[in-house]
Amino acid sequence: MTLTPFLVATASYLLMLVAYFLRKRRAFHMLVMGATIAFDVSMPFFLVTHRNWWHRLIEQNDILSFLVWMHFGLLITMYALELAQVITARQILKDVPTARATHHSQGRALLVVRGLVILTGGFLAEPA
């Protein structure tokens, strides 16, 4: 099924929402957020190896589509936010006083951006 990566990404987003609201359970929160970041980093490798991206982007001229470029820009933003989240999480573990507020605001931004990445990815998915 072609939409399987979209469904898995949606399920991981729902799990991420649960971990966001259960941040007091630090071990669960860190485990789920770390797994979500690992999933996000591995997804492009999966898509390149399992999808005919050359045909879709080059031969069908989808590379010129605004939606493709919007998705790409959101991906870069998501990866930057995830890196910032890891940095501030390490600062929280070192008891830096301002890190907690920064981490929380970055987390809200990451929830919005990751939701948009999944939404645009769903629009770009080819139906079976």
VOMARKE-171486 format. One record per residue (C-alpha): x, y, z; residue in one letter. Coordinates in steps of 0.02 Angstrom, whole numbers, plus 50000, padded with zeros to 5 digits. Each point is the difference from the previous one (the first is absolute). Last residue first. Layout:
# residues N
XYZA;...
# end
This chain:
# residues 128
498905014749738A;499885018550038P;501595010249984E;500485009250157A;500265018849974L;498435005250094F;500464988550143G;501755007450004G;499205017350012T;499004994350152L;501474990950080I;501125015349981V;498595011350064L;499814989350157G;501885000450023R;499985019149989V;498605002050127V;500704987550126L;501755007149976L;499405017550041A;499224993750162R;501604990850042G;501065015449965Q;498955009650126S;500254986350130H;501864998349970H;500255018850019T;499025000250163A;501014985350068R;501695006649942A;499935016350098T;500684992850165P;501394988749931V;499854984450108D;501224988849902K;498564988349951L;499055015449941I;501515005049895Q;499994982849917R;498175002449961A;500435017349929T;501224992449876I;498844985649952V;498565012149972Q;501095011449894A;500434985149890L;498164995749986E;499605018049955L;501315000149862A;499354983449933Y;498215006649999M;500515016149910T;500944990049867I;498474988849979L;498855015149989L;501065007049859G;499954983349908F;498114998850019H;499805017749934M;501154995649855W;498984984649955V;498365009650020L;500615013849884F;500284987549861S;501545002049891L;500774983750061I;498384991649948D;500645000649821N;499314982649957Q;501714994049941E;500975009050136I;499044998850163L;498904984649976R;501114989949885H;501565003650102W;499084996850165W;499514982149958N;499664995350180R;500784987150117H;501825005550019T;499715018749994V;498464998750111L;500884989650132F;501495011750005F;498835015050015P;499104991550147M;501564996250103S;500225017450073V;498165001550045D;499984982750081F;501555004050103A;499185016350056I;498424990550048T;501024986950095A;500875013850098G;498335008250038M;499254983550057V;501474995350112L;500215017450072M;498165001650047H;499904982450071F;501545002850109A;499445017450053R;498254995850057R;499635018450037K;499995002849810R;498384990149984L;499155013049889F;501404999849872Y;500154981150012A;498174998049951V;500235012249856L;501534990449941M;498984983950001L;498735008749888L;501415005849885Y;500714982349994S;498294993749945A;499925013349865T;501754995549940A;499504981649993V;498445004449900L;500995010949879F;501334986749979P;498604987349961T;499185010949867L;500694990049855T;499314983150050M;
# end
